[in-house]
């Protein structure tokens, strides 16, 4: 009665790990710099004692989070992220402990967009955003040729017309 949908097999680029690591390192450096400035302000303005301890606690938590976000999480994201596209569906699968499988029907796709920030540009990668009526879905870190091919393929299957 029902046809079995095969799980997605295409993997995102291994270069994504470098991009995510750099992005997280920049974010965590900014956060740590702000916390250090606040610690100096705490010392200079002699704020209440508990504020200094709170800032030190936040800095320690930020250091632990940076170890996870910079060294462990990007590898797991790249390893467990899969996608596939056929005439009927766009499939995504992600997650190591908590898996998420998405089937996006081509009939619901309204837009397809390629995004590329400065870090993605350095490694010649794109993120593909798929817009449906109620949501937006993303496939991150796809090599340039594959990204354009995938965008055109999805637009063709979904019968999206280019606006001039």
N, C-alpha and C positions, 0 to 999 in steps of 0.2 A: 504494500500500500504506500509506504513512504520510502523515498530513496535515501540512502545513507550519504550524508555529506562528509567527504574526506577532510581530515584536519589540515590546516594550512601548513605549508612546508617552506616557503621563502623566508629567509632570515634577513634582518636589517644589517647594515654594514658594520664590520668590526671597527671601523674608524669612529663609530658613534661613541665608543668607550672613551676615546681621547677627548672628543668634544664635550661629553657630559662631565668628565673629570675636570677639564679646564673651567667649564661653566660653574660647577659646584665650588671649585677652589676660589674663583673670583668672588662668588657670593659669600663664602665663609670668611674670606679675608676682609671684606667690607664689614661684615657683622662683628668680627673680632676687633677691627679698628675702632668701630663705634663703641664697643664695650670698653676698650682700653681708654678711649677719650672720656667716657663716663666715669671710669675709675679715677682718672686724674682729676676730673671735676669734683668727684666725691671727696678726694683728699684736699683739694684746694679750698673748696667751699665748706668743708667740715659738715657734710650732710649727716643725717642720723646714721648710727653704726649699722643698723640692719640693711640699709641701702647698699653699702659696700659689700656686705656678705652676700646679698642677693645678686649683685653684679658679678662677683667672683663665681657664684654658683652657675649663673647663666654662661659665663665664659667657659667653665669646665664642661657644661652640657654641650656647648657649641663645639668644643674640641672633640668630644665623643661623637657627636653627630657628623662632624667633618670627616672623621675616619670612616664611618659608614657610607656617607654620601660620596666621598671622593674615591675610596679604594674598593668597596665591596658592591654597592648598589649598581654602578654602571655595568659591571661585568655580568651581574645577574639579569639586568634589564636586557642587555644584548643577547645573552644566552637563551632566554626564554621568550623572546618576542618573535612571533611568526605572523605572516600574512599571506593571503592569496586572493586572486581575483579571477572570476569566471563570468560567463554571460548572465548568470542569475544573481550571484552574491559577491560581496566583498567580505572576506573573513579575516578576523584578527584574533590572535590568542596571545595572552601575556600572563606573566606571574609564575613564581616558583612555588610558594606556599599556597597562595590564594589565586587560582587560575581564573581568568576571565576569557570566555569565548564569545565573540560577537559575530553575528551574521547580519550584514546590512544588505537588504534587497536592492537590486539595481533600480527597481521602479521607484524607490523612495529617494534616490540620490538627486539633489538639486544643483549642487556645485562641486567643483573640484579645484583645489588651489595648491600651488607649490609655494612653500615658504623657505627662505634661506637667510639666516642671520650671519653676522661676521665670522663666528666660529665654524658654522657649517660651510660657509664659503671657502674657508681655508682648506678644508678637506674635500671640497667639491661634492657636498651632500645637500639634499633637500628633505624637507618634511612635507608630506602630502596630507592636506586637510580635505576631508570629504564632508560636505554639508548636506544634511537631510532636513526635513521639515521641522523637527523638534530638537535636533542635536547636531553636534559636530564631532567627527571622529578623525583621529590622526594616526598616520603611519610615519614614525620618525626615521631620520638618517638613512635615506635611500640614495645610492649613487646617481649622479646627474642623468646619464643616459637612461637608466632604468626608471627614474622618476618621471621623465618626460614621456617615456613609452607607457608607463602605468597611468599617468594622467590622461593621455589620449585614449587609451584602451577603456578606462572607466567612463570618460565622456562619450565615447562611441556606444558602449553597452547601455548607458543610461539615457542616451539620445539627448544629450545636452547641446544646445545650440550656442555658438559663440556670438556674443553681443559685439556689434561694431560701433 
